[in-house]
Amino acid sequence: MAQNPRILLKLRPQTSLAAAPSRPNLRPLFESATPTQALGLTGASPTWYIAEVPEAGTTAWDAAHSQLAAVLGLDESAITFAEPDLPQSFPSENEANAGGSALALKPPDCTFHDQDNDARKPGPGFAWHLGDAFSQLEQARSSFAFSDPNRTRIAHIDTGYDPNHSARPARILHALERNFVNEDGTPNSAADPNRGFLFDNSGHGTGTIGLLAGQAVPQNNNQPVGGAPDADIVPLRIANSVVLFFTSTVAQALNYAVQQQCDVISMSMGGLPSGAWNDAVNAAYEAGICIVAASGDCFGGLPTHHVVYPARYHRTIAACGVMADGTAYFNLPFHIVEGNWGPDSTMTAALAAYTPNTRGRSSAAPMLSIWTERELRPPRPRSPPRLRCGTRNTSHNFRGIGNA
């Protein structure tokens, strides 16, 4: 039986404060009892809700443009914005290594599966991207030790993580991790079952969180495989796989990262723009959080070569990638995934990082998040101009990361 279309609604406060408790098909989008405050807005601002609208039209957009006020029993003036809670996808079928192993490491014994050696230039050995000839992250990691209470907190928005993987981060804040996939029935666990189904890609988050803050593994001479292994990590699961996620879960995860006072958000997924995403990104920026999001992937420019959202917002950093020889993931054979680019106005807020060719632009987001974390080590003022300009004006000085 098909599920009723879900609609995201922005309601005026005088209506929304009383609406949800009496209507089972209308509920707050965010967990907080005061979501407007969590978003950095005033109590008098409109509030986001999610509604199931039965038989409202043939498509999600038909439902959004239908007579929602009458269906939900609200005054028409109460609704300031409506959009469908779209199922979205992030192409990455060709980014996983043979066997789909995150980080090319099989848990728990770290059996190494070598890099692809095709049109993508492979690097010189395992974890090559951390070296002095590339990102210099290994050197940066050893030059400054973390210490409490000034430890950077990074939200990782993806498909979750494998809690048994040998390259998982050592400092996961388990009390704060969340799962916004309602079907899982485990709201307090961001664990990824990694089912291994065809086109499932459920191990995607395990790979990106390992690149972000993975602990020491034998294949890397018992050194951390992640660039920021001592940072506090808050895993936020928004999808069963990168092939299918909903607009609402991204907004919920961004809002939650603001609530938990994260310093950096690393997101290796993206899709179509959303009013709810727009508000959540603005709130994160105004709270002093830097968002680094993957620019997106395509095959020969299809379905689009333009940077996807939220990376395309000017208050985020669009994460692009370069291979070991310094060339972009561009002009590759049609069957090999390329990185998204453009339009020109978007690229002024884009950066590129050396990435292992296991997950393309998906691995660029955690790599750039690490440099952001290095630049923004607390204590520092949580002001948006300092955060944004500090990142954009200093990252290009590091070898391997530059304006894309």
C-alpha positions as CSV (number, residue, x, y, z in Angstrom):
1,M,0.0,0.0,0.0
2,A,1.5,3.3,-1.1
3,Q,2.4,5.9,1.6
4,N,0.5,9.1,1.6
5,P,2.4,12.1,0.3
6,R,4.3,14.0,3.0
7,I,4.4,17.7,2.9
8,L,6.7,20.1,4.7
9,L,4.8,23.2,5.9
10,K,5.9,26.4,7.4
11,L,3.2,27.7,9.7
12,R,2.6,31.0,11.4
13,P,3.3,30.7,15.1
14,Q,-0.2,31.7,16.3
15,T,-1.6,28.6,14.4
16,S,1.3,26.2,14.6
17,L,1.6,26.3,18.4
18,A,-1.8,24.8,18.8
19,A,-2.1,22.8,15.6
20,A,0.0,19.7,15.9
21,P,-1.2,18.2,19.2
22,S,-4.8,17.9,17.9
23,R,-4.0,16.6,14.4
24,P,-2.4,13.2,14.0
25,N,-1.3,13.8,10.4
26,L,0.5,17.1,11.4
27,R,3.6,17.1,13.6
28,P,6.7,19.3,14.3
29,L,9.5,18.6,11.9
30,F,12.1,19.0,14.7
31,E,12.5,17.1,17.9
32,S,12.9,20.2,20.1
33,A,9.8,21.6,21.9
34,T,11.0,25.0,20.7
35,P,12.3,24.3,17.1
36,T,12.3,28.0,16.2
37,Q,14.8,28.7,19.0
38,A,16.9,25.7,17.9
39,L,17.0,27.2,14.4
40,G,18.3,30.5,15.8
41,L,14.9,32.2,15.0
42,T,12.6,34.1,17.4
43,G,9.6,32.6,19.0
44,A,7.4,34.8,16.8
45,S,8.8,33.2,13.6
46,P,7.0,30.6,11.5
47,T,7.7,27.0,12.4
48,W,8.3,23.9,10.3
49,Y,5.9,21.0,10.4
50,I,5.5,17.7,8.4
51,A,2.1,16.5,7.3
52,E,0.7,13.4,5.6
53,V,-1.9,14.4,3.1
54,P,-4.2,11.6,1.9
55,E,-5.2,11.6,-1.8
56,A,-4.0,15.1,-2.4
57,G,-2.9,14.7,-6.0
58,T,-1.0,12.4,-8.4
59,T,2.5,13.7,-7.5
60,A,4.2,15.1,-4.4
61,W,4.1,18.6,-5.9
62,D,0.4,18.2,-6.7
63,A,-0.1,17.6,-3.0
64,A,1.9,20.6,-2.1
65,H,-0.2,22.8,-4.3
66,S,-3.5,21.3,-3.3
67,Q,-5.9,22.9,-0.8
68,L,-3.7,21.9,2.2
69,A,-5.4,24.3,4.6
70,A,-8.8,22.6,4.1
71,V,-7.3,19.1,4.2
72,L,-5.5,19.9,7.5
73,G,-8.3,22.0,9.0
74,L,-6.2,25.2,9.1
75,D,-6.8,28.8,8.0
76,E,-5.2,29.5,4.6
77,S,-3.3,32.4,6.1
78,A,-1.5,30.1,8.5
79,I,0.6,28.5,5.8
80,T,3.5,30.6,4.6
81,F,5.4,27.9,2.7
82,A,4.7,24.3,1.5
83,E,6.9,21.8,-0.3
84,P,6.9,18.0,-0.8
85,D,9.1,15.8,1.4
86,L,10.8,14.4,-1.7
87,P,12.7,11.1,-1.8
88,Q,16.1,12.1,-3.2
89,S,19.3,10.3,-4.4
90,F,23.0,10.9,-4.5
91,P,24.7,8.9,-7.3
92,S,27.7,7.0,-6.0
93,E,27.3,3.5,-7.5
94,N,30.8,3.6,-9.0
95,E,32.6,5.0,-6.0
96,A,32.9,1.9,-3.8
97,N,35.9,-0.4,-4.1
98,A,35.5,-3.9,-5.3
99,G,33.3,-5.7,-2.9
100,G,31.8,-2.5,-1.6
101,S,34.2,-2.3,1.3
102,A,34.3,1.0,3.1
103,L,37.8,2.5,3.0
104,A,38.8,-0.7,1.1
105,L,39.2,-2.3,4.6
106,K,37.4,-5.4,5.5
107,P,36.4,-5.4,9.2
108,P,37.6,-6.6,11.5
109,D,41.0,-7.7,10.2
110,C,41.8,-4.7,7.9
111,T,42.4,-6.8,4.8
112,F,43.4,-4.2,2.2
113,H,41.8,-4.0,-1.2
114,D,44.0,-1.9,-3.5
115,Q,42.8,1.3,-5.2
116,D,41.2,1.4,-8.6
117,N,43.7,1.9,-11.4
118,D,41.8,3.1,-14.3
119,A,41.3,6.6,-15.6
120,R,41.6,7.8,-12.0
121,K,45.2,8.2,-11.0
122,P,45.9,6.0,-7.9
123,G,48.1,7.3,-5.1
124,P,51.3,5.8,-3.8
125,G,50.0,3.3,-1.3
126,F,47.5,3.2,1.5
127,A,46.3,6.5,3.0
128,W,48.5,8.4,0.5
129,H,46.3,11.5,0.7
130,L,47.5,12.2,4.3
131,G,51.2,12.5,3.3
132,D,53.4,15.6,3.0
133,A,53.3,15.5,-0.8
134,F,49.6,15.8,-0.7
135,S,47.2,17.1,2.0
136,Q,49.8,17.2,4.8
137,L,47.1,16.1,7.2
138,E,49.3,13.6,8.9
139,Q,51.8,16.3,9.7
140,A,49.1,18.7,10.8
141,R,47.6,16.0,13.0
142,S,50.8,15.4,14.9
143,S,51.6,19.1,15.3
144,F,48.8,19.9,17.6
145,A,47.2,17.7,20.2
146,F,43.6,17.9,21.2
147,S,42.7,18.5,24.8
148,D,39.5,18.8,26.8
149,P,37.4,21.0,27.1
150,N,38.5,22.7,23.8
151,R,37.9,19.6,21.6
152,T,36.2,20.2,18.3
153,R,32.8,18.6,17.7
154,I,32.0,17.4,14.2
155,A,28.6,16.3,13.1
156,H,28.7,13.6,10.4
157,I,25.6,13.5,8.3
158,D,25.4,10.3,6.2
159,T,24.0,6.7,6.2
160,G,25.5,6.1,9.7
161,Y,28.5,3.9,10.5
162,D,29.5,0.3,11.3
163,P,30.2,0.1,15.0
164,N,32.4,-2.9,14.5
165,H,34.5,-1.6,11.7
166,S,38.2,-1.5,12.5
167,A,38.6,2.1,11.1
168,R,35.7,3.6,13.0
169,P,36.4,6.8,15.0
170,A,37.5,6.3,18.6
171,R,35.7,9.4,20.0
172,I,32.1,8.8,18.8
173,L,29.7,10.6,21.2
174,H,27.2,7.7,21.5
175,A,24.9,9.6,23.8
176,L,24.4,12.2,21.1
177,E,24.2,10.1,17.9
178,R,20.8,10.0,16.2
179,N,18.9,8.1,13.5
180,F,16.3,10.1,11.5
181,V,15.2,7.1,9.5
182,N,11.9,6.4,11.2
183,E,11.6,2.9,9.6
184,D,14.7,1.7,11.5
185,G,13.0,2.1,14.8
186,T,16.3,3.0,16.5
187,P,16.3,6.8,17.0
188,N,19.2,6.8,19.3
189,S,21.5,4.7,17.2
190,A,23.2,5.8,14.0
191,A,24.6,2.3,13.3
192,D,24.4,1.2,9.7
193,P,23.5,-2.5,9.1
194,N,25.4,-2.4,5.8
195,R,23.1,-5.0,4.3
196,G,25.1,-5.3,1.1
197,F,22.0,-5.3,-1.2
198,L,22.4,-4.4,-4.9
199,F,22.6,-0.6,-5.3
200,D,22.2,-0.3,-1.5
201,N,25.5,1.6,-0.7
202,S,24.6,1.4,3.0
203,G,28.3,1.3,3.9
204,H,28.8,4.8,2.5
205,G,28.8,6.5,5.9
206,T,31.3,4.0,7.3
207,G,33.7,5.1,4.6
208,T,33.3,8.8,5.0
209,I,33.4,8.8,8.8
210,G,36.6,6.7,8.7
211,L,38.2,9.3,6.4
212,L,37.0,12.0,8.8
213,A,38.2,10.6,12.1
214,G,39.1,6.9,11.7
215,Q,41.3,5.4,14.4
216,A,44.7,3.6,14.0
217,V,44.8,0.6,11.7
218,P,47.6,-1.9,11.0
219,Q,47.7,-1.1,7.3
220,N,48.7,2.5,8.1
221,N,51.6,1.5,10.4
222,N,49.2,1.6,13.4
223,Q,48.5,5.3,12.7
224,P,45.0,6.8,12.4
225,V,43.5,6.6,9.0
226,G,41.3,9.6,9.7
227,G,42.6,13.2,9.5
228,A,40.9,14.2,12.8
229,P,41.0,11.1,15.0
230,D,40.9,13.1,18.3
231,A,37.8,15.2,17.4
232,D,34.4,14.4,19.0
233,I,32.1,12.9,16.3
234,V,28.3,13.0,16.3
235,P,27.0,10.5,13.7
236,L,23.6,11.4,12.3
237,R,22.0,8.8,10.1
238,I,19.6,10.3,7.5
239,A,19.1,7.4,5.1
240,N,19.2,3.7,4.6
241,S,21.5,4.4,1.6
242,V,22.7,7.3,-0.6
243,V,20.3,6.0,-3.2
244,L,17.2,7.1,-1.2
245,F,16.8,9.8,1.5
246,F,14.2,12.3,2.2
247,T,14.2,16.1,2.3
248,S,13.0,16.1,5.9
249,T,15.8,14.0,7.3
250,V,18.5,16.4,6.1
251,A,16.7,19.4,7.7
252,Q,16.3,17.4,10.9
253,A,20.0,16.5,11.0
254,L,21.1,20.0,10.4
255,N,18.8,21.4,13.1
256,Y,20.0,18.7,15.5
257,A,23.7,19.7,14.9
258,V,22.8,23.2,15.8
259,Q,21.1,22.1,19.0
260,Q,24.2,20.0,20.0
261,Q,26.5,23.0,19.4
262,C,28.7,21.3,16.8
263,D,31.6,23.2,15.3
264,V,31.7,21.6,11.9
265,I,29.1,19.6,9.8
266,S,30.5,17.1,7.3
267,M,27.9,15.9,4.8
268,S,28.8,13.7,1.8
269,M,25.3,13.7,0.3
270,G,23.1,16.2,-1.4
271,G,20.2,16.8,-3.8
272,L,17.5,19.3,-4.7
273,P,17.0,22.6,-2.9
274,S,14.5,23.0,-0.1
275,G,13.0,25.8,1.9
276,A,13.5,23.7,5.1
277,W,17.2,23.2,4.1
278,N,17.6,26.9,3.4
279,D,16.4,27.8,6.9
280,A,18.5,25.1,8.6
281,V,21.6,26.1,6.7
282,N,21.1,29.8,7.6
283,A,20.6,28.8,11.3
284,A,23.8,26.7,11.3
285,Y,25.8,29.5,9.7
286,E,24.4,32.1,12.2
287,A,25.3,29.8,15.1
288,G,28.9,29.8,13.9
289,I,28.9,26.3,12.4
290,C,30.8,25.6,9.2
291,I,29.0,23.2,6.8
292,V,31.2,21.3,4.3
293,A,29.0,19.4,1.8
294,A,29.9,17.2,-1.3
295,S,29.5,19.0,-4.6
296,G,27.9,15.9,-6.1
297,D,28.6,13.3,-8.7
298,C,27.6,12.6,-12.3
299,F,28.3,10.3,-15.2
300,G,29.3,12.3,-18.2
301,G,27.4,15.3,-16.9
302,L,24.2,13.3,-16.2
303,P,21.8,13.7,-14.6
304,T,23.4,17.1,-14.0
305,H,26.9,18.4,-13.7
306,H,25.9,21.4,-11.5
307,V,26.7,21.4,-7.8
308,V,23.9,20.0,-5.7
309,Y,22.4,21.4,-2.5
310,P,23.2,22.1,0.3
311,A,26.7,22.5,-1.1
312,R,25.4,25.0,-3.6
313,Y,24.3,27.4,-0.9
314,H,26.7,30.3,-0.5
315,R,26.8,29.7,3.3
316,T,28.3,26.3,2.9
317,I,31.6,25.0,1.4
318,A,31.2,22.9,-1.7
319,A,33.6,20.0,-1.4
320,C,35.3,19.0,-4.7
321,G,38.1,16.6,-5.2
322,V,41.4,16.1,-7.1
323,M,43.3,12.8,-7.8
324,A,46.8,12.0,-6.8
325,D,48.2,13.7,-9.9
326,G,46.4,16.9,-9.1
327,T,43.7,16.6,-11.8
328,A,40.0,16.9,-11.2
329,Y,37.5,14.1,-11.5
330,F,36.5,15.4,-14.9
331,N,36.4,14.2,-18.5
332,L,36.4,10.6,-17.4
333,P,34.9,7.7,-19.3
334,F,31.1,7.6,-19.1
335,H,31.1,4.6,-16.8
336,I,33.3,6.3,-14.2
337,V,31.8,8.8,-11.8
338,E,32.9,12.5,-12.2
339,G,32.6,15.4,-9.8
340,N,30.0,18.1,-10.3
341,W,30.9,21.7,-11.1
342,G,29.2,25.0,-11.8
343,P,27.5,27.3,-12.3
344,D,30.3,29.8,-11.9
345,S,28.6,31.7,-9.1
346,T,28.7,28.5,-7.0
347,M,32.4,27.9,-7.4
348,T,33.4,31.0,-5.5
349,A,32.5,29.0,-2.3
350,A,34.1,25.7,-3.5
351,L,37.3,24.1,-2.3
352,A,39.1,20.9,-3.5
353,A,41.0,18.3,-1.6
354,Y,43.1,15.3,-2.5
355,T,40.8,12.3,-2.2
356,P,41.4,8.6,-2.2
357,N,39.5,7.2,-5.2
358,T,37.3,5.1,-3.1
359,R,34.4,7.6,-2.8
360,G,35.2,10.6,-5.0
361,R,33.5,13.8,-3.9
362,S,32.0,11.9,-0.9
363,S,35.5,11.7,0.5
364,A,36.3,15.3,-0.3
365,A,33.7,16.6,2.3
366,P,35.4,14.9,5.3
367,M,38.9,15.9,4.1
368,L,37.9,19.6,3.9
369,S,36.0,19.3,7.2
370,I,39.3,18.3,8.8
371,W,41.1,21.4,7.5
372,T,38.1,23.5,8.7
373,E,38.4,21.8,12.1
374,R,42.1,22.6,12.2
375,E,41.5,26.3,11.4
376,L,38.6,26.6,13.9
377,R,40.0,24.9,17.0
378,P,38.2,26.2,20.1
379,P,38.3,28.5,21.8
380,R,37.4,31.0,19.1
381,P,34.5,33.4,18.5
382,R,31.5,31.7,17.0
383,S,30.8,34.5,14.5
384,P,29.7,33.7,10.9
385,P,32.1,36.2,9.2
386,R,35.1,34.8,11.2
387,L,34.1,31.3,10.4
388,R,33.4,31.7,6.7
389,C,36.3,34.0,5.8
390,G,38.8,32.2,8.0
391,T,38.1,29.0,6.1
392,R,38.0,30.4,2.6
393,N,41.1,32.6,3.0
394,T,43.4,30.1,4.6
395,S,42.7,26.7,3.2
396,H,44.3,27.4,-0.2
397,N,47.7,27.9,1.6
398,F,47.8,24.2,2.3
399,R,49.3,21.9,-0.4
400,G,46.6,19.9,-2.1
401,I,43.6,22.1,-1.1
402,G,42.7,25.1,-3.2
403,N,39.9,27.1,-4.6
404,A,38.0,24.8,-7.0
